[in-house]
Amino acid sequence: MKGALLELYRHKTWATLRLIEHCQGLEDNHLDATIPGTYGTIRNTLRHLVGSEEGYFSILTRERFRTKEAAAAFVPSDALPDGPVPLDELAERIRRLGPHWETLAEDIDLPGREVTTRDGWRVPGAVPMAQVIHHADDHRTHILSILGARGLTVPDLAIWDYAQSTGLMPELPVTSGD
């Protein structure tokens, strides 16, 4: 199971980077577009996705909070600044986090370890470990929906595409009927 989680984290990083790189080629009017049923604009959704990923990582790696007051007073040291963030900075943050998620996937004790959230909840590590994957998939889909609704190219981000592009899924050779 550890190998499957590792591949899910690798896919999450790959797909998010691929989507950010795709969006770097868009004009501002597309980056600032949204449609009903999505989080917000493409730009704001990418910012939210990256900031949340950093938050989930913090939940899993920092000391547990002892009280709700301590949780509420916590200020992340490297939080995203207010306002728009350049897409290259968002990509760099995801690149930097990728190997750390892979390390967490190898920690067999982490899923059962109690962690605490900034809004004062205790939860087993498995919950934010799973949430980061779900959250990224959900918001990438929002962005893909906006792109598609605007008639723009939608990048392939499925796990099949990840597996093929990373060499995990080579095609069988064609034979002459032997």
N, C-alpha and C positions, 0 to 999 in steps of 0.2 A: 504494500500500500504506500510505503514511503516513496517509491519510485513514481507512482501515479501523481502524488502530491507535488513532487519535484517538477514533473512535466507540466502540471497545471500552473505552477508558479512561473516556469519558463515561458509557457504560452502567454500568460498574463503580461509579462514584461515585453515579449516579442510583439504581441498584438497592440499593446498600448503605444509602443515606440513606432510601429508601422503606421498607426493611425495619426499620431502627432506628425510624423514625417510627411504623410499624405496631406495633412491640413496646412503644413508650412507652405505649400504651393497655392493655397487659396487666397483670393482677394478678401479684404476686410469685410465687404458686404456679405460674403458667405460665412466668414468666421463669426459675424455678429447676427447670424440668422438663427431662428428657432422654429419649431412647429408645436402645436398642441400635443400634450402627452409626453413631452420630453422634459429634461431637467431645466434647460434654458438654452442660451446660445451655445454654439460650438466652443467658442473661446471660454465661456464660463464653465461649461461642462468639463472641458479638459483641465482647467484649473482646479475644479472641485474634485475630480478623479485623482489627481496627483496629491492634492492636499490631504484627502481622505486616506490614500495609501500610506502616506507618511504618518498619519495619525494612528492607523491600525498597527503599523510597525512599532510605533512608540508604545502602544498598549502592551505589546508582547515583549518589549525589551527593557522597559524602564522599571524602576522599583514600584511595587504596589502602593496605592494610596491607602492610608489608614482611616481617613474620614472624608465625608463629602466636601467639607471645607477645603481640605488639602487638594482634593481632586479639582474643585472649582478654581482654585488659585494657581493651578499649574499653567505655565506658559512655555510652549515648545521653544527650544533654542533656535531652530532654523525654520520657523514658520514662513509660509509664503507671504510676501508683502501684500498690503491692500491694493486693490485695483488690478488692471490687466498685467499679466506676466508673459514675457516673450515665450513663444513656443519652444525655442531652443533651450531655455532654462527648464521648462517642464520636462522636455526629453532628457536633459542631463540628470535631473532628479530621479527619473525612472531608471535610467542606466545605472546610476549609483546604487539604487535600492535593489536592483535585480539580484545580484550575487548574495545580498543579505537575506532575501527571501529564500533563496536556495539553501543557505545555511540553516535557517529556521526549519525548513522541511526535513532536515536531517536530525533534528533534535527530537528524539522519541518521547521525551518527558513533557515537552511543551503543550501538546493537546490537552493533557490532564491538569496542567499547572494552573492555579488560580491567578487571574490578572484582574486589574480594575480599570474602569473607564473614567473619563474626565467628568461624566455626568453622574458618577457615584454608584456604579454597579459592579458587582463581583461576577466573574464569568470564567469558565474554563477557557484556556488558550485556543482550543479547537474552534470556538465561535468566531473570534476575529480572524483566525487563520482561514476559515471558510469564507467569511464575509468579504475579505479583500478580493477574492476571486470573483464572487458573485457581483460585488459592487462594480468592479472594473468591466465585467461582461455587460452588465445592465447599462452603464453609461456609454460604453463604446457603441452599443446598439442604438442608444438615443442619437448619437452623432451620425451613425450610418443612416438612420431614418431621415435626419435633416438633409444629409447629402443627397439621398435618393429622391426626397420630395422636391429638391431643387433641380433635379435632372443632372446631378453631378456624378462623376465616377465614384463608385463605392469599392474600397479595397477589400480583398478577401482576407478575413481575419480568423477563419475557422481553425479548429485544432488540426484538421486535415491539411490545411495550407501550411500551418506551422510545421507539422511533421514532415511534409514534403520538402519545404524550403530548408529545413535543418538537417536533412539526410536521414531522418528516422523512418521514412517511408519511401524507399527506392522502388521504382517500377520493375516488375519482372521482365526479364529479357524476352524478346520475340524469337521464337524458334521456327524451324521450317517443318514442323509436324513430326519430329522424331519420336 
